[in-house]
Amino acid sequence: MDSMDTKEIIEQYGTKSQADLMYEAQLRAKWKFRTNVVISWVAMLIFLLFLFSGINGSFGGFSIKTIHLDFQFIRENLAFVAGGIAQTILISFLSIGLAIILALLTALGRISNIPPIYAICTFYVSLIRGTPLYLQIFFFFLALPQLGIVLPGLWAGVLALGLNYGAYMSEIFRAGLSSVSKGQREAALAIGMTSAQMMGRIVVPQALRFAIPPIGNEFIAMLKDSALVSATGFVHELMWRSTKVGRASFRNLEALVMAAIFYWAMTLIFSTVQGQMETRMSKGDR
């Protein structure tokens, strides 16, 4: 092949390799997919806004009636309802912290060879998973005072949420602990580590790395379940504030719509953070 033939090939196909062309094609397909998703989201948001626009009338022989919202009421009470966001996030962070500790200890207990420890952990998981979260919140808030233990509404909710999610999240940690290969455990013991050192330096750090993405999902779920704490009537979080103003003015629809928007916004924000964490942690698996 002479230099003229090479020049013609370069002019026709460029200097890019087949791998580069395939990579660019994948990027274009990904960009097209994301663009279509964004367009679909925008279309559904426009439809949702139209659904609550309050427009009524007849168009082209079709009668259209949408939901009317009192936007004056929303403007007047938006700041009051939004004041419960900080309390909601505080409850969620305190509860997820307690849940992580309980889940890790329970997972360690469930792989233990000591019968009493194993029995305690499995009994805890069975009891908590066998009763509703709503019941557990009221148990700590209303039943414990009969035993002389009085907890504020906030801490009753945190304790109930932490215990409830700790039982469910123990499966996540147990799977993470089991994912560490037997060879690594044996190697750690072979170089002179004790069982405690092996768990603290080898097994638990890898299990935490495995468990962090699912914990993000649990936190987002807890963010919404924290609304159940409002049932005590003494925790002024997002749901409590919205129901308060809704009942006082007989505008429950507008109040609940405000609460739904705030919960949705918080979910989107924390879901984005979780997605970035998953992307960052997945780099080590490539």
N, C-alpha and C positions, 0 to 999 in steps of 0.2 A: 504494500500500500504506500503510494507516494504522498508527498506533503500536500498536494492539491486535494486528494481524496480525504485526508484527515481534516483539512480545513472545512470541506463541505459538510462532513459529519458533525463537526463542532458547531457550525452555523445552523445545521438542521436540528440537532438534539441538545446543543449546549454542552457545558462541561460538567453537568450534574450527573452523579451516579444513579443507578437504578434505586438504591436505598434512599437517596435524597428525594427522588421523585415520589416514591411510595410514602415517605414521611410527610411531604407537602400535601399529598392527596389525603392522608389521614387528618392533617390539620384542617384542610378545607372541609372535610366531612364533619369534623367535630364543630367547627365554627358554624356550619350550616345547621347542624342539629341544635346548638345552643341558641342560634338566632330564631329558629322556629319555636323553641320552647319559650323564649322571651315574648315573642309575638302572641303565642297562645295565652301566656299569663296575662299580658296586657288586655287581650280580648275578654278574658274571664273577669278581670277586675273592672273593666268598663261595664260589662253586663251586671256585675254585682252592684256597682254604683247606680246604674240605671234602675235596678230592682228596688233600691231604697231612695229613689229620687222623688217620689211622691207625684210623678206625672200620671195624670188620668185623662182619658179621652178616647176618641175613636179615630183610627187611622186605617184608611183603605178598607173600611167595612169591618175591621176588627176592633173590639173594645179592649183597651189596655188600662189596667189598674195596677199601679205599683205601691209599695209601702211608703207611707208618709212618716217622716221623722220630725220631731220638734227640735230643729237645729238651735233655736234660741236656748232651750233647756240644756242641750249638749254644751254650748259655749259657756253657759253659766256654771256648770258643774264639772267641766272637764278637768280643771286643776285639782278639785277636791278628790275626784276618783284617781287621778294620776298620783296623788300623794300616797297611795297604798302600794305603789310599785316597789319602793325601797323596802317596805316591810315584807312583801312577797319574796323578793330576792334574798333578804336576810334569812327568812325561814328556810328557804330552799338550800342556801349554802350551809347553814348550821345542820340541817337534816342530812344533807349528802355527806358532810364530814363525819357525822356519827354513823351513818350507814356504811361508809367505807371501812371504818374501824371494825364495826361489828361483822361485816361481810368477810373481811380478811381473817379475823379470829375464828369465825364460824367455819370458813373453808379449811383453815389449818386443823381445826378440831375434827372436821369430817374426814380428813385423811389420816387422822391419828390412830395409833394402834392401842390407845388407852381406852378401855370400854366406857368408864364414866364420862370422860370428855366427849367421846363420840356420841354418847347417849344424850348428853346435855345439848349439844349442837343440833342434832337431828330433831330432838323434842322442840327446841326453840323454833326451828324452821317449820315444822309441822303445825305448831300452835299458831304462829303468826300468819302463815299462808292459809290456814284453815278458817280464819275470821276476817271480816271486812275491815278495811282501813277506817271507815266511818265509825264503826263500833270501837275500835282501838282508841281513836281520838277522844271519844266520850268517856271511855273507861278511865283514861288518865286524868281527864278533867273533872268528871262527876263521881266516879266510883272510888277513886283513891282517897278523897276527903273523908269518906266513912272510916278509913283506916288511920286517919290523922295525918295523911300526906296531902298537902294542898299545893298544887302546882299552878302557876299563872297560865293563862290560855296559850301564850306563846310557847312556853316550855313543854306544856302538854302536847301541843301540836308537833313540836320538833322531836320529842321523844317518840311519839306515835309514828311519825313519818320515818324517822331514823331506824326504828326497830322493824317497821314493815319493809322498807326498801333494803335494809341489811339482810333480811332473810332471803329475799329474791336475788340480791346481788351476790350472795354467797356462792351461787352456782357459777357466776361469772369468774370469781376468784378461784373456785375449785377447778374449773376448766383451765384457767391460766396456770395454776400450780401443776396440773397434770400434763400441760403442754411441754414442760421442761423435761428433756429426755432423761431416761434412767442412766445413760452413760455419763452425763454431766454430774449427776449425783454421786455416782460411784467414783468418778475422777476426783471430785472434791474430797470425799472421804479417804481416797487413796493417798492424797498429798498431806494428810494429817488434820484436816478440818473436822471439827466436831459437828454433830447434827444441827446444832443451833447456828453455827457459823455457816454451814452449807445452806440452810434456809435463808439466813439473813443476807448473805453475799451472792449467792448463785440463784436460788429458786425464786424468792420473793421479788427481787428487782425485775426478773424476766416476766413473772406473772403480772406485775403491775403494768408493765409495758403492754402486755396482751389485753389487760382489763380496762385501760384508760378510754379507748374509744367507746366500748359499751357503757361505761360509767357516764359518758356524755349524754347518751340516749336516756339513761335513767334520770339524770339531772333535769333534762327537758321535760320528762314525764312528771317528775316531782314538782317542777315549777307550776304545772297545772293542777296537780293534786293538792298543792298547798291551799287551794281555794276551799277545801273541806274544813280547814282550821277556822274559817269564818263562822262555822256553825256554833262555835263556843260563844260567840257574841262579844268576846273581849280582845280579839286580835283585829286591829283595824287595817287589814291588808286590802288588796285590790277588790276582791269579791265582796267583802263586807261593806266597803264604801259605796260600791255601785248599787248593791241591794238597798242600802240605807236611803240614798237619794231617790232611787226608783220608787220605793214604797211611800216615801214622804210626799211625793208629787204625783203618784199614780202614773209614772212614766217608766215602767219597768223595761219596756222594749228599748228605749233610748239608753237607759243605764246599762243594760246588759250588752248592747252593741258596743258601747264605750269600753266595757271590760273585755269583751271579745277582741277588740282591736288591739288593746294593750297586751293581752296575752299572746296574740298572734305576732305582734311586733317583737316581743321578748323571745318567743320561740324562734323566729327567723334570725335574730341576732346571735343567740346561743348556738343555733344549728350551724351558722356560718363559722363561728369560732371552732365548733367541734369538727367541721369538715376540714378546716385548716390544720387542726391538730392531727387528724387521721392522715392527711397528705404528708405532713412533716414526719410522722412516725413510720409511715410505710416506706420511706426512702431507704431505711435500713434493710428492707426485705428484698431489695432489687439486686 
